[in-house]
Structures are given as C-alpha cells and as structure tokens.
C-alpha cells in the first residue's frame, strides 16, 4: 500500500494548484490572500457573523454549553486567559483575518491592538468593522507578512496567532519574528491544528491535501516539532493545552453545514458561480471532520514567554 509522508517546511498542496512548480514566498502570499478574499462572503454567511468575525473554530466548554457563535467568541477569551494578557498590553494580532480577535480584545478588554494580514481587502474590511463596533481608536490594521514585519524590535507585549501560523511555510520563521518583536517578558500565544502522525495511507492523504488546498495552508507541524522550534528561538515557560475535545463540536458543526449545503455547492459549481478557492474551501468542511475523527490531527494552544 502506498504511503505519504509530511516533512517540515514543504508545500504539500495539490500540484495542480501550482501548475507543477514551487511557489515563491510572494506567490504563497497571493494564494492565501485570494482564498480569504474569494471566501469572505461565504465565511460570513455560513460560519461567523458581523459580531464575532471569527475565521476559526469555536471553544465548547462541557460545563457551559454555547451556541455556535458564542463558542467562536469564547475561543478569544480562552486564549486571552491562557496567555495572561492584561488590559494595558499592546498586542500584535499576527494573521488578523477580518479583525475579529483584534476588535474583540479592544471592545471587551480595552487593549490596543495592531492586526496584520497579507490581504489588503481583509485589512480594509477589518477597518470598517472596527469603525462599526466603535473601537477604531484602539485597533489598526496593516498589510504585512508576519514572518517579516515592519515593526521595531521589542514593540509588543503579546503576539497572538489564532489559526494563522499554519499559513507559514516555515513555522520557525514566524516564531523568530515573533520573538524579535516581543518585549522582554512578552508572551506568545498560538492556537492551531497539529499533525498527530507523519505517515498516511492514500485515503488519509486525500483528506489532508483537501484541507491544505481548501485553506491555503502549505503544511501542518506536529506538536513536538513546534515545541522544538519554540525552544530553538529562545522562548521559555512553554505550556501546551490540548483543546481537541473542546474543538470537536465546531468540527462537527462545520461538517453538518457542508453536508446541508452540498446541493447548493454542486449546482452553483456547475453553473460556474463558484470560484476555485470557494469550491476548495467548501470541501474542507467535509475533509476536516475525517482528520479529527481518525485522530490524524489535534488542536492545541501554545503559550510561551520571551
């Protein structure tokens, strides 16, 4: 039986997306930006809303059952507490999307936040959402690569990366940049999916690649690999929180949405009303469930201090 292996710092998305060639850093950025630009309305219609603006999984606490949209907001509070963020901390939201977490921190806790994204459209959407929610004086959004930011050394108290570090081809480059821009004693919080194995059969590999394709992610780290990168960068007080059980209800919810929308997707695709990025994003809703169900991935929060 043929097996497939994930190695660090490689782009494992379908070769057809790259026309048989390696993508440059700029092309990787353009690919990710196109995904989010094309799928903006899909996310708002089928996943988040204009209050949470969340392009991530929710957090479901067994003791406190949440509705889907509240679970999305709850994820922000969980990261905020795990990282020990204080009201006066200046936060870099590295991979801010359409501003959900940045706006939430400013609105709920009064933090000043700078959000960065590689999509000019996302930055523009985020600014409008910040104005609408009355926190434009506390948050700003810029177009920048979180592996090579324009900020001075030791500019931030916190670097926050919620389902964004996965977009880095080399996760170590992101972590080194986070270390550089953090002040001494500053905290890093990363929340993302991580591989539980490196070798896959053909059926498993199809699900892995479908997820990488659909979310414009070149690869995923394993937990031990990511811990090693944090140590290599000089981070201390590393903590890892496995929140897979609290994430599974969101994975189930996404799967149910995808199943429900299957007829709409097929008809729209046949009529040419769905872009390649939108279609790829749709199929992640089905494939990501397989990755969790077969225990191919886990979902973790990492915190560390400079």
N, C-alpha and C positions, 0 to 999 in steps of 0.2 A: 504494500500500500504506500502510495506517495505521501511524503510528509513535507511540511513547510515550516521554516524557522524564521523567527524575528530576531534580528541583530540590532544593536544600538545604532542610532544616527543614520538610519536608512529610510528612504521613502518607499513604503510598501503599497501605495495606492495602485490601482489598476493601470497597467502600462498604457492602455488605450487613452487614458486621460492625458498622458504626457507625450503621446504620439511616439513612443519608443525611445524617448530621450530623457535624461536627467533634467529636472527643473533647477534653474538658478534660484538664489535667495529671493530675488525680485519677483520671479515667476511664481514661487511658492506663496509670496505675499498676495500677489494678484489673484491667485486661485482661491485663497481663503477669503479675500475681500469679496470676490464675485459670489461665493457661496452665501455669505451673510447679506449681501446686497440683494441678490435674487430672492432670498428666502425671508426677507424682512416681514412681509405681509403674512406669509404662511405661519411664522412663529407667533405673530400677534393674534391670528385667527384661531390657531389650533393648539397653542401651548401656553403662552403667557398673556398678560393683559397690560393696559396702559398704566396700571398702578405698579405692578412688580417688575415689568420689563425684563423678565428673567429668561435668559437663554441657557438654562442649566436645569439639572434635576432638583427636585424638592427634597426636603428632610421631613420624615414622618416619625413622630415620637409615639410609641405604643401607649404611653400614659396620657397623651394629649392628641386625640385624633384630629387631623386637619383636613380641610378641603384642599383641593389641588393648588389653587392659587395662594392659599395661606402657607402651604408647605414650601412653595417656592420662596416666599418671604422669610420663612423660618430658617432656611438654609443660610441666609445672610446673618441672622442672629447667632446661629451656632458657630460660624466662622469668627464672628466678632468676639464672642466669648472665649473660644479656644485660643485665639491669638492674643487675648488680653489687651485689646485695643481700648484706649482711653479717649475721652471727649476731645482733648487737646491734641491728639496725634494727627499728624499730616500723613495722609495715605496716598500711595500710588496704586491705582487700580490697573494692573498690568493685563491688558486684554479686556477692556471695559464693556465691549459689546455696545448696546444702545443705552448704556448708562444706568442700568438697574441697580447694581450694588452701590455705585458711587452716590446716586441720588438717595438711596435708602440710608446710607451712613450719614449723609448731610441732613436728611429730613428727620430721622429718628434719634440721632445722637449729636448732631451739630458739628461733625467733623468736616474739616476742609480736605477735599479730595481732588487729585488730578487723575483723570482717566485717559488711557492711551489705547488706540486701536489702529490697525493698518488700513481701515476703511474710512475714507473721507465722508462717505454717506452715513456710516454709523456715527461718526463724530458729530455730524450735523443733526441727525435725529436726536442724539443724546442731549445736545444743547437745547433743542426745542422742548424735550421732555423735562429738562431741569428748569427751564423757564415756566413751563406749565405747572410744575409742582412747587414752585416758589423757592428754589434753592440755587438759582443761577449765581448768587453771590458767593456760594461756598464750594461749588464744583466747576471745574473747567475740563474741557476735552480737547485732546490734541491727536494728530495723526503721527504715530511713531512706532518703531519696531521695539518690542520690549527686550530684545537681545542687544540692542544698540540704541539707547535712549539719548536724548539731547540734554539730560539733566546733569548738574554738577555732582561730584562725589558727596556722599552723606547728605542728601537733600530730603530724605523721607524718614519718618518714624516706623512706617509699616509698608511692606509691599504685599499686595493682595492679588492672588491669581486664582480665580474661580472658573474651572473648566476652560482655561486658556493656555496654560503651559504645554498642554498636549499639542498645540499647533507649532511648537518649536521643533525643527528637525533635530537639533542637538539641544537637549534639555539643559546640559551643562552651561551652554552659552547664556541661557536665560538666568540661571542661578548665579552665575558670576556677575552678571549685570545687576541683578537684584542686590547682591552683596555690596557692590560698589556704591549704589545709590542710597543704601541704608545708612543711617547714622549709627554710631557705636551704641550697642544695646538695642538697636531696632529689631523688629520682628518680621518674619516672613510667614505667610500662610498660603498654602497651596492646596486646592481641593480638585481632585480629578479621578479619572479611571486609570487603573494599572493592571497590567497583564499578570495572570496567575501562572501562566506557563509560556514557554517559548517555542514549543513544537506542536503542530496542529495537523489533523488529517484534512482531507480535501474539503469536506463539508464544513468543518470548523473554520478553515481558512477563508472560504467564501463569505462567511458571516463577518469575520474580522475585516476583510478587504471592503465589504459593503459598508461597514461602519466608517472605516478610514476614508473611503471615497465620499460618502454622503456628508461627512462633517469636515472635509478638507483637512484631515489630520494625517501627517506622514507616518507616524508610529506612536506606540504607547510604551512607556517604561514598565519594568517590573518594580515592585516595591523596594527590593534590596538594591537594585541599580540606582534608584532615585536617592536612597539613603546614602549610598556611596558618593554620589555627586555632591550632595549637601556637605558631607564631611570633607571632600576634596576642596570645596570652596572656602572652608573655614567656619561654617555655621556650627553653633553649639546649641545645647539644650534641645536636641531633636526630639519631637514627640510625633507619634503616628496614631491616628484614630481610624479604625476600620468602621466605616458607617454604611457598609453594604446593606445590612438589614433595614436601615432607615431609608435607604435609597430605592430598594426593590419596589415599593408601591408606585414610585414615579415611573420606573421601567415598565411595570405592568400597565400603568395608565397610558403611557406612550404607545405601547403595543395595541391596546384597545382602540385608541384613536386611529392608528394606522389601519387596523382591520376595518373599522367603521367607514373610513374614507377611501377604501380600496376601489369601489366602483367610480367614485368621482375622479380619483387619480387616473384610472385606466382610460376613462372617456376623455378627460382633459388632455392626457398624454397623446391619445390617438388623434385628437383634433389639433395637436400642435400648440396647445395653450400652456404647456409646462416646459420650462427651460431644463437643460441637462442637470443643472445644480438642484433645481426643485425636485426633479424626479429622483435623483440620488439621495437627497435629504429625506424624501418620503420613505424609501426602502430601509433607511437606518431604523425607523420606528419598529420594523419587524425584526431586523437582524440583531439589534442591541439586546433584545429580550433573550435571544439564544445565547449570547455571550454571558449574560448573568445566569440563566437557567442551567447552563452546562458548566458553570463555575470556571469560565475562561478568564473572567475579569473580576476585579474587586474595586471598591470605591472608597477612597481614603482622604483624610485631611492630614497634611503635614504642617507642623509649626516648628520654627527654629529661631534662634537669636544670633545676631552678629556680635 
